[in-house]
Amino acid sequence: MICNEQMKSLIELGRHGHFPLFHQTWIEEATREKLARPNKADQKKAKEIMEKLAQHKNLDRKRTLLLSLPENERKVFIKEFFNIIEQSILEERPIFQ
């Protein structure tokens, strides 16, 4: 699902607790709600958003794209982004599984 090196860098930053793509309120809203595990449609939508984000080189443009999304799509993307980070951590440290 990771589209390019810049997106990989954002995921690596997320692994260390830094999320430059998201406003703090977006993170709080997305994590406050108990959303069901992402289904195939949610994963497909998150992949489409990731591909759109990968087209932009500037971080501000990426944020603007996320800002333009409907709130529910943005929440699904944030949850899926966190799932990618979680999987990345678990792959590196299988002791946590």
C-alpha positions as CSV (number, residue, x, y, z in Angstrom):
1,M,0.0,0.0,0.0
2,I,2.9,2.4,0.6
3,C,3.2,4.4,-2.6
4,N,6.6,6.2,-2.6
5,E,9.6,7.1,-0.5
6,Q,8.0,10.2,0.9
7,M,5.0,8.2,2.2
8,K,7.4,5.7,3.7
9,S,9.1,8.6,5.5
10,L,5.8,9.7,6.9
11,I,5.1,6.2,8.2
12,E,8.6,6.1,9.7
13,L,7.9,9.4,11.5
14,G,4.6,7.9,12.7
15,R,6.4,5.0,14.2
16,H,8.2,7.4,16.4
17,G,5.1,9.3,17.4
18,H,5.3,12.3,15.0
19,F,2.3,12.8,12.6
20,P,2.9,15.9,10.5
21,L,0.1,15.0,8.1
22,F,-2.7,15.2,10.7
23,H,-4.0,18.0,12.9
24,Q,-4.1,16.9,16.5
25,T,-7.9,17.2,16.6
26,W,-8.2,14.8,13.6
27,I,-6.2,12.2,15.5
28,E,-8.2,12.7,18.7
29,E,-11.5,12.4,16.8
30,A,-10.4,9.3,14.9
31,T,-9.1,7.5,18.0
32,R,-11.9,8.5,20.2
33,E,-14.5,6.7,18.1
34,K,-14.6,2.9,18.2
35,L,-14.7,2.2,14.5
36,A,-15.1,-1.4,13.3
37,R,-12.0,-3.0,11.8
38,P,-11.5,-1.7,8.3
39,N,-13.3,-3.7,5.7
40,K,-12.2,-4.2,2.1
41,A,-14.1,-1.0,1.0
42,D,-12.4,1.1,3.7
43,Q,-9.0,-0.4,2.8
44,K,-9.6,0.4,-0.9
45,K,-10.6,3.9,-0.1
46,A,-7.6,4.4,2.1
47,K,-5.3,3.1,-0.7
48,E,-6.9,5.6,-3.1
49,I,-6.3,8.4,-0.7
50,M,-2.7,7.3,-0.1
51,E,-2.1,7.3,-3.9
52,K,-3.5,10.8,-4.2
53,L,-1.3,11.9,-1.3
54,A,1.7,10.4,-3.0
55,Q,1.2,12.6,-6.0
56,H,1.9,15.7,-3.9
57,K,5.4,16.5,-2.8
58,N,4.6,19.3,-0.5
59,L,3.4,18.5,3.0
60,D,0.9,21.4,3.0
61,R,-0.7,20.1,-0.2
62,K,-1.0,16.7,1.4
63,R,-2.8,18.3,4.4
64,T,-5.0,20.3,2.1
65,L,-6.0,17.1,0.4
66,L,-6.9,15.5,3.7
67,L,-8.8,18.6,4.8
68,S,-10.9,18.5,1.6
69,L,-12.0,14.9,2.4
70,P,-15.3,14.2,4.0
71,E,-14.8,13.7,7.7
72,N,-15.7,10.0,7.7
73,E,-13.2,9.2,4.9
74,R,-10.5,11.2,6.7
75,K,-11.2,9.1,9.9
76,V,-11.0,5.9,7.9
77,F,-7.7,7.0,6.3
78,I,-6.2,8.0,9.7
79,K,-7.2,4.6,11.2
80,E,-5.8,2.7,8.3
81,F,-2.6,4.8,8.4
82,F,-2.2,3.9,12.1
83,N,-2.8,0.2,11.2
84,I,0.0,0.5,8.7
85,I,2.3,1.9,11.4
86,E,1.2,-0.8,13.8
87,Q,2.0,-3.5,11.3
88,S,5.4,-1.9,10.6
89,I,6.2,-2.0,14.3
90,L,5.0,-5.6,14.7
91,E,7.1,-6.7,11.7
92,E,10.2,-5.2,13.2
93,R,9.5,-6.5,16.8
94,P,7.6,-9.8,16.6
95,I,7.9,-10.1,20.4
96,F,4.9,-7.7,20.7
97,Q,2.6,-10.1,18.8
